[in-house]
Amino acid sequence: MKAVFYLIVLAALAYGGKYYYDTYLAESVNNTISRTADFATDKAVKDFQ
């Protein structure tokens, strides 16, 4: 019975974490990734020339 309880708690935490990520963090993470990619690309272009 304890195992079922722990599974339910873990599932709830995972669902809550995914909801929080989708609602709040996804945009921030995407902005960070795009800025990092832009920075890396700019550096590569400057080094190439």
Order of alpha helices (4+ residues) and beta strands (2+ residues): alpha-alpha
